[in-house]
Amino acid sequence: MSINFKHQSFGLTLNFFGMKKILFVVLLGYPIFVFGQNFSNKVQHEIDSLNEIIVSKNITDTALAHSYLGLSGLLYVQNIDTMIPLCNKVIEIAQNNLEKDLDPLEKTAMLNHYSGALNNIAYVYMTKGEIDKCVNYLKRSLKIYEQTGNKKEIATAINNIGYIFQQQGNMLKALEYYKRSLKIEKEFGDKNDIATSLNNIASLYREIKQFDKALDYYQKSLPYLQASGNKYQIAKVKLSVGNIIFEQGNETLALSYYLNALKINREIDAKESISNCLNHLGMYHMRNNNLDSALFYYKSGLDIGRKLEYMDGIAISTAGIARALLQKGVLLKAKKYALESLNAAETLGYPRNIKIAAEILGEIYEKENNDTAALKMIKLFIQMKDSINIEETQKSLQQQESKYEYEAKKKEDDLLHDIEIAVKDEKIKSKQSITNLLIILLCIVALFLVIIVERLIKINRLKLKLLDKNTENEELVVNLESTVEERTLTLKESFNLIEEKEKNYGDLLDKSSEMIQMLDPEGNITYVNQAWLENMKFEKLDEVLGRPIVEFFAQNTLLEFQTVMPRLMKGELVEELECQFISKENAEISLKGRARPILKDGNYSGSQAFFFNITEVQRAKREMDQMTSFKEIMLNITTEYINAPISEIDDVINASLLEISEFSSADRAYVFKYNFEEEICSITHEWVGEGIPSQLEELKAMPFSKIPHSLKKHSKGEFVEFPDVSKIKDKRIFNVLNEEGTQSMISIPMMHNDKAIGFIGFDIMKTKREFTADEKNLLWIYSQMLVNVFNRISFIEELQTTKNELAEINLSLEKKVFENTKKNMDLSRSIMEQEKLVTIGEISAGIA
């Protein structure tokens, strides 16, 4: 079963004071340097300005507090542990100054810095799972901002409290705080703050499965983020959109969003966000049952989370690892990680994380036949599930949204009603004035009737008829003018609506993550959106407008286009279209999408296509397949080394060099041994490709003086690698490799007891190649296999030498025993002869 992790929303808004990153800060009076970051000219300018403020002798306490608070926001992405010391310094400065008699403006500024520091400390405690401390600092921060009337920071504090409510499962309360924050933020128009609130609302809707509303709010946030250039939050939006797409079942597209988010976070070195991306990649591989890959990504995310003490990330990573190990049947380790996940989740107090850990532990205890513990976990799972109560929350949120829309509609209707009443009153007043005038005229006519005879009465009657006719005509004219005006306004509104819809449609196309292109009937480009330009490395539409689309096709796409075009011209939709385009930088990118015809009056008038860039996805798949093949090669080599007799070991080494060379496109592979007593290195084994000269004879004794660079690196256990020989700055090394025709090379030390005893190397002469980190790890393992093989050979040779020495000793002992035995036998015979002579003498003497 796959684990559905909580969305990593934007969460607490920090007080940065407009700055992005820094290179130099002062912490508690001492300089701290942060290396390894690349800054734009704009950021470097901010750094220089900040340094001038800090080192100034006449700096005010207000400016100093402002600088410390800004630095806390700049450094937290790379090292969150710098946040609290810097903010405590702000608090110290503020408390000391607030005891003095400050002018109103300076006091307000100092209070704002004080409250900002409290807010940032709250963020650190939230990350570490100390929620009570987090809420305490947030309330203190909000209280100060309400005193100063700083609407921007009031909005920040309200947003942050909303985030805590969301994490605790109180969605209604969270939505209320987010919308309060958004309303205030729109008054002063800070793009980053507006985007944060929009994305927090989106994350809330995503969590309760209202995906359309979530995507709508994410879409609303993107223009604000892009305008501010906030890569950190843009990456979070991409990760969030990837989550929604993943939950909707489009896993391949979700993977592209995850990888894109990971790429951006690595560019800005946002470690906490990198951990989140790695966890989501682990989730993707879990869904596809790639357990080894899932474990790799989860453990990578866990390493970062532990270093940062990022409790939420730890809870997610350990739960993912536990789930993967459970599916592999490794119950003991799975239980260890699941318990760690539960502990982290309970520390945070987040129901969704507790629910996941409890579910996994329940399954583990059930497999262990520990019914009591399993039942306890099942109860905890149900308790947490009930506390989240998604269905009830959805209904309540819909009611709240309906209430909000009704109130807005009612206000609009009331306003229109008031206007209508005012117009009617004005018409009534106008008609009353005309009536009064007619009465006066009739009175005058009556006076004339007293004087004028019947003839005038007839004339007056005629005049009355004419007056009635005139009134009718006037009313007719008024009604006609009113009708014309109404129709004119209706037409204007219709035109404005059409224009607005066209503009919104154009904005939607430009902001879409899909690559969109439109062609005329001849196949010339009439429109491409921003995503198309970015993926193809163009800056402006004018660069491609009017150009034939075939100019950008790779060869195989050009052939496929000949079959696709007739289908489009027939009015057919072309689904599952895969093709390759050539970018402005002459790089090939792989695309997947669909194309449809544009028809006018039933006739073909062009086409429209929608693509996703799947280059990175395909590259990742190729790398995974390649690594799988490499692992199989290494496994076979290991088996051969173990089973091969010593007499055949040289052939096995040469064969393994051949296999690795064919896999890595190497043209020469070799093994050298170091002799530190004679200060030479000697080649022991070599494989060369067709047409490549062997160096086996000429490199049997190469002095150390010719390889100082390699010897120094290998002695430290480091690789020597030149992915592109033409870029080597050391002329001596360049000349040697260039003369041999080498374009890329790598050599790996063979280490025994922390000492380099030799190295293996691979030269690539027909192309340029850079080895990946995984490939280097396998080559390192191969080098250590050779060390074990050489140690085995040395051990067997020592045994044989000892055996020969013992045989010689035994032979020598046998010879000495034979000689001594012969001497003893000769001596015995001599004694016997002597005894015989003595006996004969005695006999002779007796006879005499």
N, C-alpha and C positions, 0 to 999 in steps of 0.2 A: 504494500500500500504506500502511495506517495504521501509525503508530508507537505501540507499547505502552510507555509511560513507567513508570518505577519508582514505587512508592507512596511518598508523602512521610510516613513514619511519625513517631511522636512523638519518636523519637530520644533525644538526651541529656536527662536530667532536670537542671534547674538548681536552684541553692540560692537560694530567694527569701525564706526566713524569714517566710512568711505574708503578705507584702504584694503588692499587685497593680500599682499605678501610683503615680507621684509627680509633684509639680509643681516641687519644689525639691530640689536635691542639692548637696553640696559635693564637689568633685573636686580632690584635691591642695591643699586649703586655700582654693580659690577657688570662688565660687558659679557654678553653671550653671543657667539657666532654660530649661525646656522648655514651649513654648506650643502651643496648638491642640488640647488634649485636654480632654474633659469627664469630671469625676470625680463619683462618688457621694458622699453624705454620709459613708458609712463610710470610703471611701478618703481623703476630705479630712481626716477625723479622724486617720487614720494619718499623713498628711502633717504635720499640726500637731504630733503627738506626736514624729515624727522630727525636725522642726525644733528642738523644745525640747531634744532630746538633743544635736543637733549644736552648737547655739550655747551650750550650757552650759559654763561655765568649768571646772567640776569633773568633767567627763566622764572616765570611766576608758577606758584603751586597749581593754579588752575590749568595752565598749559602742560605742566608735567603730568598731572593726573589724566588729562586728555590723551597724552602720548602713551602712557602705560595702558590705558583702556583700549586704545587702538591696537597696540601691540598684542594684547591678549587675544583679540579677534583675528589677527593676522597669523599667529603661530599655531592656533589650536588644530588646524587641519593636519599639520605634520607632527605635532607633539602636543597632545592635549594636557600633559602634565605641567606645561608652562602657564596654563590659564590661571590656576588658583594663586600662585605666588605673585603674578603680575596684578591680579585683581585685588589681592590683599594689600598690595602697595598703594593702589588707588584708594581703598577704604581707609588706610592709615592716614594718607594725606588729607582726605576729606574730613575725617573725624577731628583731626588737629585744627583744621581751618574753620570748621563749623562752630567751634567753641569761641572763635574770635568775632569781633563786630565787623562783618563783611557788608559791602553795599549790596542792594537787592539783586542786581544782575550777576555779580560774582557768586553770591550765595546760591542762586538758582542753577548756575552752571556747575557748581561743586556738588549740589544735590543730584543733578542729572548724572554726573560721573559716578557718584556713590551708588545710585540705583542701578546704573549699567553694570557696575562690577558685581553687585549682588545677583543680577540676572545671569551673568556669564558663569558665576560659581554654581548657580542652580543647574546650568546645563551640564557641568562636569559631574555633579552628584547624580543627575538623571542618567548619564551614560554609565556610571559605575553602579547603578541600581539602588542608590540610597535615596528613595523617593521622598521620605519624610523630610529629609534635609533640603531636597530640591524644592518641595512645595513651600517650606518655611522661607527660603531665600526669595522665591518668586513673590510671595505675599509681602515681604519686606520691601522688595523692589517696587511693586505696584503702589504701595502705600506712599512711598516718597514721590513717585511720578504724579500721583493724584494731588499731592500738596503743591507741586510746581506747575501743574497744568500742562505738562509736556505731552501732547496728544500722540506724537510719534512713539514715544517710549511706553505710554499707556497701552497703545495698540500692541506693542511687542510683548508686554507682560501678560495681557489678556490672551494673546495667541498661545503663549507658552503654557498658561494654565489649562487652556483648551487641549493642548497636546497631552498633558498629563491625564486629563479626564479620558481621552481617547484610549490611551494605553491601559487604563484601568477598566475599560469596557463600558464607560458611561457615554454612549454616543450622542444622546440628546444634549447633554450638558456640553460636550465637546463642540457640537455644531453651533450651539448658541454662542459660545465664546469665540469661535472662529469667525462667525458672521459679524459679531460686535467689533472684532479686530479689523476685519476687511472694510467695514463701513468707515471706521476712523482713518484707516490707511489711504482710502481713496480721496479723503479730504486734502491730504498733503502730497499724494502722488508719488511716493517712493516705490520704484518699480520692483526692487528686490523684495520689499515687505509685502506688497500686493501679491506677487508671485508665490511667496511662502504661504500666505493664507489660502490662496486658491488651491495650491497643491495639498495643503493639509485637509481641506474640504474634499478634494478628489480622493485622497487616501482613505478618508472615512467612508465615502460611498463605495470604494473598491472593496473595503473590508466587509461591508454588509451585502456584497454581490450586486450592487446597482452599477454595473459596468458602464452603461451609456452616460450616466451622469458623471461618473468618475472621468471618463475620457473627455467629456465636455469641459470640465474644470481644468484638466491638464492642458487641453488645447487653448483655453483662455490664458493660461499662465505663460505659455511659450513666448509670445511677443514681448512680454515684460522682461523675461530672462535674456532673450536674444538682444534686446535693446541695451541691457546693462552689461552684457558680455560675461555673465556669471556661469562659467563652465561647471563649477561645483554643483549648482542646482540643476543645470541643464542635464547633467549626467544622472541626477536623481530622477528627473522626469522620465528620461529614457528607460531607466531601470523599472520605474513604476508602470509605464506603458507596456513594457515587456512582460511584467507580471500579469496584467489584464489579458494581453494576447495569449499568454501561456495558459491561463485559466479558461480561456475561450477555446483552447484546443489547437491553436496555430503555433506549434512548438518551434518549428524552423524559423519563423519570423521572430518569435520571442528570443531565440538564441542570438539573432543578429543584433537585437536591441541590447541584450546582456553584454555581448562582446563590445559593442560601441560604448556603452556606459563604462565598462572596465578600462577601455582604451583612454577615455577622457580622464578618469580618476587617476590612472597611472601617470598621465601627462602632468597633472597638478599635484601628484603624490598625496592624494587624500586617502590615508590609510584606512580609516573607519569605513569609508565607502567602498574601498577595494575589497575589504572583508565581506561586505554585503554582496557585492557582485560575485565573488567567489562562491558564496553560499548559494546564490541563485543558479550559478552554473552547476553546482553539485545537485541542486534540485532537478535541473533539466536532465542530467544524466541518470538520476534515480528514476525519473519518469520513464526513461528509455531503457532501464534495467542495465545500464553500464556501471556496475557497482564499483569497479576499480577506479574508473574516472571520477565517479561521484565522491569516493573516499579521498582521492587526491585533492579535489577542489575544497571539500569540507575541511580537511586537515590544514590546507593552506590558509583558509579563512580563519580557522581556530588559532593558528600560530599568531596571526596579526591581532586577533581579538584578545588573546592572553597578554600580549605585550602592551596593549592599550588599556587593559582591564575593562574592556567593552563588554559588559555583562549581557546585553541583549544579543550581540553577535556570538558570544560564547554559548548562550542557551540554544541558538539556532544551529550553530556548527556541530555541537555535541549531539543534539537530537538527530541531525542528518547522519552523522557517523554511526550512531547507535542503530538507526534504522537499516543502514547498509550492512553493518556487521550482523544484525539479526537475520537479514535475508541470506547472508552467507553462512549462517549457522554457528557463528562465533559468539555464543551466548555470554560468556564471562566478560569479554571485553565490551560487548554491547551493553551489558548491565552497568558497567563502570561509567561509560559515557552517558548513558541515560540518566543515571543518578546525578552526574555532574550537571546535566541539562536541567533537571528538576530543581536542583539546589540554586542554580543561577536564576531560573524563572521565579522561584519563590522569593528570592532576594529582591528581584524587580517588582514582584507583585502583579505580573501581567498574566491574566487568565488564559490568553491564547497560547502562550508558551508553556504554561503549566499543563494545559490540556494535552498538548502534543507529547510532552515527556511522560505524563501519566499513562497515555495510551500505549506508548512503546514499552514502558515498564510492565504494564498489565500483560502484554503478550509474552514478554520474557519470563515473568513469574509463572504464567500458565504453562509454558514449555518446560519449566523447571519443576512443575507439579507443586508449586508453592501456592496453594489455593487461597490461603489467608492474605498473603501479600498481594496476589492478583486481584482479589475482591476489593482490597483497600484502594488500589490504583484505579480500578473501574469506577468506584464511587467518586474518587477525586476527579476523574475524567468527566463524569456526568455532571458533577457540581460545577466545574469550570465551564462546561458546554452550556449549562442552564444560565450561568451568570452572564454569558455573552448575549444570549437571547436575541439572535439576529432577526427572526421574523417579527417579533414585537417592536424592535427598534426600527425596522423598515417601515412598519405601519405608522409608527409615531412620527417618523421623519417625513413621510408622505403627507400626514396631516399638517405638520408644521409648514411644509413647503406649500400646501394648498392654502393654508391660512395666510401665508405671506403673499402668494399670488392674488388671493381674493382681496386682501387689503390694498394691494397696489392697483388692482382693477377698479375697486370701489372709489379710490381717490381719483382715478382718471375719469370715471363716470360722473362723480360729483362735480368735478371741474367742468366737464362738458355740459352738465345740466345747468350749472350756474351761468355759463356763457349763453345757453339757449334762453334762459329766463330773462337775462339782461337784454338780449336781442328783441324778445317779444315785448318787453316793457317799452323799449324804444319805439317799436312800431305802433303800440297803442297810443303813446304820447303824441306821435306824429299824426295819427288819424284823429285824435281829439282836437288837435290844433286846426285841422282842416274843417271839422264839424263846426267849431266855434266861428270860423271865418264865414262859413255858409249861412249861419244864423244871422250874423250881422248883415250880410248881403240881402237876405230875405226881408229883414226889417226895413232896409232902405227901399227895397222893391215895394214893400207894403205901403210905405209913405208915398211912393210914386203912384201907386194904385188909387190912392185917395184923390190924387190930382188928375191923373191921366185917364182918359176914357177907355172904352172897350177895346179900341185899337191897340192901345198899349198893353192891355191885358193879354191880347193874342200874341203881341210881340214877346211879352214876358213868358207866356207859355212856351213859345218857340225857343226862347233863351233857356228855359228850364230843361226842355228836351235836349237842346245842344249841350247844356252843362252835364246832364246825365250821361250823354254819349261820350263826352270828353272824359268824365270820371272813369267810365268803363275802359276807354282807351288807355288812360293813365295806369289803371290797375293791370291792364293787359301788358303794357310796356314794362311795368314793375315786375310782374310775374315772369315775363320773357327774360328780362335782365337777370333776375334771380336764378332762373333755370340755366341760362348761359354761364353765369358765374359758378353755379354748383358743378356743372359739367366740366368747366375749365379746371376747377380745383380738383375734381375727381381724376381728370386726365393728368394733371401735374403730380398728384399723389401716386398715380399708377406709374408714371415715368420715373419718379423718384424711387419707388419701390423696386422697379425693374433695375434701375441703375445701382441701387444698394445691393440687390441680390447678385448682380453681375460682379460688383466689387467684392462682396463676401465670397462668391465662388472663386474669383481670381485669387483672393487672399488664402482661401482654403487650399487651392492648388499649390500656391507658392509655399505654404507652410507644411504641406504634406511631406511625410518622410519617404513616400514613394517617388521614384523617378518618373515624371510624366512628360510625354512628348506628343506633339501633334504635327502631322504631315499633310501637305497638299496632295492632289491626285498624282503628281509627278514624283512624289517621295521627297520633296524638299521640306525642311524644317520651318514651321510657322510659329511654334511655341514650344518652349521647354520650361519647367519650373526650377526653383532654386535648388532642390535636391538633385536634379539632373545635372545642373551646372557644377555643383560642389563635387559630386562623384566623378564627373568627367574633367575636373580641375580647370574649369573655365570660370571667369569672374562675371562676365556680362552676357546678356542674351544676344547682343549685337554681334558677338564673336561667332555665333553658330546660325543666326537667323538667315534663312534662304539657302543654306548649304544642303546638299543631298545627304540623306541619312546614311547612305552606303559608304560615305567617306569615313565613317566611324566604325564600320563593321570589320570584325576579324574574318579570316578567309572562310572558316566553316559557317559563320553566320551569313556571309554573302551567298553561299550555296543554299542555305535554308530559306533565305529571304525570297528566293525564286519560287518556292512552293507556297510561302505564306501570303505573298501579295495577291495571287489569283483568288485565294480563299476570301481575303478581305474585300476584293472587288466584287465578289459574288454576294457580299453582305453577310458573310459568316463571322462568328466570333472565334478567335484563336486563343484557347486556354492553355495553361501549362507550357508557356513559351520560354525556352531557355536559349540564351545567346551570349555572345562575347563582343564587347565594344572595346575600341582602342581610345584611351584618354588623350588629353592634350600633352601629357608627359610621356606618351608612347607606352603606357602600361596597359596590360589587358585586364579588364574587369569582367567578371561573370555576373549575368543578370538572369532573373527569373520573374515572369509575370504573365501578362495577357495583352491582347490587342483587339480592338474593335473598329469596324468601319464607321465613317461619318457619312450619313446619307441625307441628301436634300432632294425632295420630290421623288424619292425612290432611286435616285442616281448616286453613284459613288463620288464623293467630293473630298475624300481624304481619309486619314485614319488617326486613331488615338491609342497610345500604348501606356501601360503602367508597369513599372519594373521595381524590383527590390535588388539591391547590390548584395549578392551572396558570395562575393569573392573571399571574404574572411572565413565564412562558414565552410566553403569548400577547401580552403587552405588548411583550416583546423582539422577537417576530416582526413585530408591527405597526410598531414603530419601524424595523426593518430594511427592511420593504417601503416605508415612508414615505420613508426615506432614499434608497432606490433610485429612487423616483419623483422625488424632489427633484433627485437627480444627473442624471436624464434631462432634467428641465426646464432645469437649468443648462447642460447640454451643448447643448441646442437653442438656448438664448439665446446661447451663445458662438458657435455657427455663424452665427446671424443677424447678430451684431455684426461678424463678420469679413467677411461677404459683402455687407452692406448698403452702398449708396452714401451719401455724406454727406447728400445731400438728403433721405434717408428715415430718417436715424438717430434723429430725435426720435420718429417713429412706432414705431420698434423699441424704444426705451427705454420708451415708454408701454405697449407690448404686454408687455414683460418684467415691468414693475411689476404688470400685471394677472395674469400667470401666477403670479408668486410670491405675490401677495395671495390668489388663489384657493386655492393650496396651503396657506398658513399661516393661513387664515381671517381675514385682515386686511380692514378696511373702508376704509382709506385708505393709500396709499403715495405717497411723495414723494422728490424729490431737491433738495437745497439746495447752493449754492456759497458759500464764504466769500470776502469781499473785505476783506483786512486793511488795505488803504490807506484805504478809506472806513469800516472797522469796521462793516460790515453783512453780512448773509447774505441770499441771494435764492433763492426757489424757482424751479427751472427746469423741472421736470416733475412731474406729479401724476396719480394715478388714484384715483377714489373710487367706492365701491359705490352701489347704488341707495338713494336717500333720504339720502345723506350729502352735506352742502354742500361745495362746492369752496372752497379758500383760495388759489387760484392768483393772484388779483388783489391781495388784501390783504396777501400775504406776499412781495411782490416786493422789498422793501427793509426788512428787519427789523434794528434796531440790535443790536449785540453785548450791550448792557446788558440786554436782555430774555432772553438765553439764557446767562447766565454758567456755569451748571452744565454744560450740554451742551458749551459751548466749551472749558471746562477739561478735561473727560473726553476729548473728541475730539482735543484737542491732544496728549494723551498716547497717542493711538492706542487708547483704551478705548471699549467699548460703553456706551451709556446704556440701561438696561433697567428697566422697572417691570412685573413680572408681575401685580401687583395694585395698581392706582392708589389704592384705598381705604386702603392701608397706608403711603402716602407720608407721611413726617413733616414735610417741608418744605411749609409751608402755601401758599407762592407757587406752587410747581410743582403741588401738588395742586389748587389753585383753577383754574389754567389748563386742566389736563387734564380735571378734573371738569366744568367748564363745557362742554367740547366733547363730553362723553359718552364719553370714552375709558376703557376698563376695563383695558387692557394696552397697552404700547407698547415698541418697541425702535428704537434708531437706531445705525447703524454708520458710523464715520468713513471718508472716502475719503482715503487717505494717499499723498502723492507726495514722495519724498525726505525721509521722516520728518516731513513737514509736512501737517497736515490742510487739504485744499483744499475740503472740504464733507462732506456726509453723506447717507445714505439712511435713510428711516424707515418704520415700519409701525405704524399705529394699529388696535387691535382694540376695537370698541365693543359688540359683541353678546354677548361672553363673555370669560372670563379665560383667558390662555394664557401658558405659559412655554416658551421655546425651548430645545431640547436643545443640548449642546455641539457635536454634529455639524452641526445646523442653523445654529448661529452660525458655524461654520467655513465653510460654504457661502455664507452671507450675506456674510462677509468677502471671500471670493473674488469674489462678485458686485460688491461695492463697488470692488474693485481692477480689475475688468473695466471698470466705468464710468470709472475714472481713466484707463485706457488709451484708452477711446473718446474722452474729452474731450481727452486729449493728442493723439490722432490728428486730431481736428477742429481743434485749435489749430495743429498742424503744417501741415495742408492750407491753413488760412486764411493762415498766414504765407507759404506758397508762392505763394498767389494774390496776396497783397499785393505780394510781390516781383516777380511776373510783371507786374502792372499798372504798377509803378514803372518796370520795364525798358521796357515798351511806350511809356510817356510819354517816357522818355529817347530812345528810338529815333525817335519822332515829332518831338521837338524837334530832334534832329540832322538829320533829313531836311529840316526847314524851313530850318535855317541853311545847309545845303548848297545848297538851291534859291536862297536869297537871295544867297549868295556867288557862285553860278554866274551869276545874273542880272546882279549888279554887274560881274563879270568880262567878260560879253558886252557890256554897255553900254560898259565901258571900252575893250574891243577895237574896238567900232564908232567910238568917239570918236577913238581913235588913227588908225584908218584914214581918217577924215574929215580929220584933221589932216595925215596924210601926203598925201592927195589935194590939199589946199589948197597944201601946200608944193610939190608937183610942178607944179601949175598956175602957181604963182608963179614957179617956176624957168623954166617954158616961156615965160611972158609976158616974163620978163626977157631971155631969149635972143632972142625976137622983136624986142624993143626994141633 
